[in-house]
Amino acid sequence: MMPIPSTLVFVTGGARSGKSRFAEERARQLGGEQVTYLATAQAFDTEMEERIGRHRADRPAPWPTVEEPLEVARVLPTLQTPVVLLDCLSLWVSNALLRGDSEAEILQATADLLGAQRQRGGTLITVTNEVGLGIVPDNALARLYRDVLGRVNQAAAAASDEAYLLVSGLPLRLK
């Protein structure tokens, strides 16, 4: 049996830029109903529970959802659909930092994730926030988050076959 080629689609943009909607449409184009939604969000309060609920309601019913806030590289190879939509790297990095992971550990986990995708084959669509366009944050944790996510985003974008920046709901293809 021939291995399935590996494709990485990188989708970034600011908050409420339309990235998730765009990524879902791209997943639908590439996989139809054969898409697994790999969610990294954790509901620590009512508002986040509501956000997660809206995201669940928006995705197609046939798509299975796997909720994994941290160990995405371990879970990815177990997913059976040809397309996986990982939403999102931003929360994944936040979860890792809040767990106490160092920048080096997070960058290694990113390399592990990208390696797992190459071995798994199929398509991985990653969604992430672009956090480097604003002011310098006023506290050390926020600056660390911005810096680490920026490096994770650079690694994922460099490895990608397609990359998009969403601005006000409009996609700009970067590569």
N, C-alpha and C positions, 0 to 999 in steps of 0.2 A: 504494500500500500504506500502510495506517495505521501510524503508529509504535506500538510497544508501550509502554504506560504504565510509568513507572519507579516502583518501590517499594523502599524501604529498610527492612529489619528489623534492629534493634539488639538484641543479646543480651549482657548483662554479668552478672558475679557474681564471687565469689572463686574461689580455686583449689579444684578438685574439687567445685564446686557443681552440676555437671551441665549447664553451658552448652553444651558441644559436643554432647552427646546431645540436648538440647532443640533446638538449631539444626538438627541433622540431621533430627529428626522434623518440624520446621517446613518444612524444604526438601523433604522427602518429600511433605508435604501439599500444598505449592504447585507442585512440579515433577515429582513421581513419579520416573521414571528420568531425566528431562531436567534434571539438576543437574550443574554442574561444581564440584569442590572446589578452591578456590584456597588453597594452603597456604603459609604464610610461615616455618615452622620450618626451622631448619638444625641438622644433627646434628654438633655439635662434640665429642661424647664418646659412649661406649657407652650410657650411661643415656638420653641424648636419642634415640639411634638406636632404642632399645627403645620409648620413648614414641611416636615417629613410627610405628613398626611396629604398635603397638596401635591407633593412630588409623586407619591404613590398613586394618587387618583389620576394624575396626568399621563402616566405611562400605560402602554397597551397591556391589557389583561393577560395575554398569553406569555408575556415576558416574566420568567421567574426572577425573583429578587433575592440576593444573598447580601445580608448585612454583616459587614466585617470592618470594624473601625480601625484595625491596626495591621493584621497579618495578611495583607492583600497578595503578597508574593507567594505565600503558602497556599492560599485558596484558589488563585487564578488557574493553576494547572488542573484543578479538579472540575472546572466548569466545562460542560459538554457542548454548549452552543458555539457556532462558528464566530459569533460576534459577542463581545463583552463590552458593556458601557460602564466605566469606572467613574462614579460621581461622588466625591471629587478628591483630587490630590490636595486641595487646600485644607479640607477638614482632616484628611489623613495626616498631614504634617502637623496640624494643630493637636490632634490626638496623641501623636508620638511625642511632641514637645511636652504636653501636659503629663504624659506618663513618665517623663524624665529622660527620654532618649537624647543623646548628644547629636550635634550636627553631623558628626562623622557616622554615627549609627544610622541616621535618617538617610544620608547620602548612600550608604551601603545598602540600605533597604530599597532605595530607588534603583540602584544597579541590579539588585536581586529581582525586583519587579520587572525591569526591562529584560533581564535574562530569562525569567520565567515566561514572558510573552514570546520571546524568540523561540524557545523550546516548545511551547504550547502550539504555536501557529494560530491561524485564524486572525481575526481583527480585534484589537483592543482600542477603544475610544476612551481617551482620558479627558476629563473636564477639570479645569483649575481656574483660580482667580489670578488675575494680573494685579499684583499688589505694589509694584514698583513705580507707579505713576503719581503717587501722592507725596505728601510731605514726609519728612523723617519723623517716625513715631517718637513720642515723648518718654517712653520707658524701655528698659532693656529687653523685657520679654517680647514686646511688640516689634522692636528692631530685629531681634533674633529671628522671630517668626518671618518677618519680611525677607530677611537675608536667606534663611534656609529655604523657604518656599521659592524664592527667586532662583536659587541654585537647582532645586528639584525641577522646576519648570524648564530651566535651560537644558538639563540632561534629557528630560522627556521630549522637548521640542527638537533637540539635536538628533535624537534617535527616531523621530517620527518620519513617516512617509508623506503625511499630509498635516498641515498646521494651519489653524484659523484663529483670527482675532475677531471677537464680536464687539461691536460698538453700537449701542442703541438699537439692538436687534438686527443689525446688518453684519454679515460675515465678510471678512477680508481674508482671502487666502494668502498665507505667507509662504507656503511651499506645497 
